[in-house]
């Protein structure tokens, strides 16, 4: 099972590098725009750091800290982003994020380490809930930059989210 986790983490690293290249190399995004319009990348980096900590220490708390942003940006991204054009690349990234999240949850529960799952999730909420709030606020107050960089109308996103 560990080999599957390593393969998924390597895939996550590759799609994260690809998205970083797109935002900085092609879209010429500013660092703040990268962080908020490509929130999948910081979320994935957080997971990868936790995964490395898990590999080195077997600490499953670190593995579970990024579950919230992986779910929010990866899982919900599957329903919010269009399934066409360049967004297919983003959707592939979302699938990889969800697979990593699922692997982390499954392996944690399979070992019966519910304490690590709960602590990781609680710590993750403390860290990432403010980030998600900031990210959502920034996106909603900068719709022109959002559309310029991602090529997606913010109003379409808001309708899908029920806003």
C-alpha positions in Angstrom: 0.0 0.0 0.0 2.9 2.3 0.7 4.1 2.0 -2.9 0.7 3.2 -4.1 1.0 6.2 -1.8 4.5 7.0 -3.2 3.3 6.8 -6.8 0.3 9.0 -6.0 2.6 11.5 -4.2 5.0 11.6 -7.2 2.1 12.2 -9.6 0.9 15.0 -7.3 4.3 16.5 -7.3 4.4 16.4 -11.1 1.0 18.0 -11.6 1.9 20.6 -8.9 5.1 21.5 -10.8 3.0 21.7 -14.0 0.5 24.1 -12.4 3.3 26.3 -11.0 4.8 26.5 -14.4 1.5 27.5 -15.9 0.8 30.2 -13.4 4.3 31.7 -13.3 5.6 30.9 -16.8 2.5 31.1 -19.0 -0.1 33.2 -17.1 2.6 35.5 -15.6 0.7 35.5 -12.3 2.0 37.4 -9.3 2.8 35.3 -6.2 -0.4 36.3 -4.5 -2.4 35.4 -7.6 -0.7 32.1 -7.8 -1.5 31.3 -4.2 -5.2 32.2 -4.4 -6.1 31.3 -8.0 -4.0 28.1 -7.8 -4.8 27.2 -4.2 -4.4 23.6 -5.3 -0.6 24.0 -5.5 -0.1 25.2 -1.9 -2.5 22.6 -0.7 -0.6 19.9 -2.6 2.7 21.2 -1.3 1.3 21.0 2.2 0.2 17.4 1.6 3.6 16.5 0.1 5.4 17.9 3.1 3.1 15.9 5.4 3.7 12.8 3.3 7.5 13.1 3.6 7.2 13.6 7.3 5.1 10.5 7.4 7.6 8.5 5.4 10.4 9.6 7.8 8.6 9.4 11.1 5.5 7.3 10.5 3.5 10.2 12.0 0.1 10.0 10.5 -1.0 13.3 12.0 1.2 15.1 9.5 -0.3 13.0 6.7 -3.8 14.1 7.6 -3.3 17.9 8.2 -3.9 18.8 4.5 -7.1 16.7 4.2 -9.4 19.9 4.4 -7.7 21.8 1.5 -7.3 18.7 -0.6 -11.0 18.1 -0.3 -12.0 21.7 -0.7 -9.8 22.6 -3.7 -9.3 19.2 -5.2 -12.6 17.5 -4.5 -14.9 20.5 -5.0 -12.8 21.6 -8.0 -14.0 18.5 -9.8 -17.5 20.0 -9.8 -16.6 23.7 -10.2 -14.2 23.7 -13.1 -15.3 23.1 -16.6 -14.4 19.7 -18.2 -13.0 21.1 -21.4 -9.9 22.8 -22.9 -7.1 23.6 -20.6 -9.3 22.9 -17.6 -8.9 19.2 -18.4 -5.3 19.5 -17.1 -6.7 21.1 -13.9 -9.3 18.4 -13.6 -6.6 15.7 -13.8 -4.8 17.5 -11.0 -8.0 17.5 -8.9 -8.3 13.8 -9.5 -4.7 13.2 -8.3 -5.4 15.4 -5.2 -8.5 13.4 -4.4 -6.7 10.1 -4.8 -3.9 11.2 -2.5 -6.5 12.4 0.1 -8.3 9.1 -0.2 -5.1 7.1 0.2 -4.2 9.1 3.3 -7.6 8.6 4.9 -7.8 4.9 3.9 -4.3 4.0 5.2 -4.9 5.9 8.4 -8.2 4.2 9.1 -6.9 0.8 8.0 -4.3 1.0 10.8 -7.0 2.1 13.3 -5.1 5.4 14.0 -8.3 7.4 14.5 -6.5 9.8 16.9 -4.0 10.8 14.2 -6.9 11.3 11.7 -8.8 13.5 14.2 -5.8 15.5 15.3 -4.6 16.0 11.8 -8.0 17.2 10.7 -8.3 19.5 13.6 -4.8 21.0 13.1 -5.6 21.3 9.4 -8.8 23.2 10.1 -6.9 25.6 12.3 -4.3 26.2 9.6 -6.3 26.0 6.4 -9.8 27.4 7.3 -8.3 31.0 7.5 -6.4 30.3 4.2 -9.6 29.2 2.5 -11.5 32.2 3.8 -8.7 34.5 2.6 -8.6 32.7 -0.8 -12.3 32.9 -1.3 -12.4 36.6 -0.3 -9.5 37.5 -2.6 -11.1 35.6 -5.6 -14.4 37.3 -5.0 -12.9 40.8 -4.8 -10.6 40.3 -7.9 -12.9 38.8 -10.6 -11.0 40.5 -13.5 -7.7 38.9 -12.5 -9.4 35.6 -11.9 -10.9 35.6 -15.4 -7.7 36.9 -17.1 -5.5 34.2 -15.5 -7.9 31.2 -15.5 -10.1 32.2 -18.4 -13.2 31.3 -16.3 -16.0 33.7 -15.5 -16.3 34.1 -11.7 -20.1 34.4 -11.9 -20.3 30.9 -13.3 -18.2 29.7 -10.3 -20.4 31.5 -7.9 -23.6 30.1 -9.4 -22.2 26.6 -9.0 -21.4 27.3 -5.4 -24.9 28.7 -4.7 -23.6 32.3 -4.0 
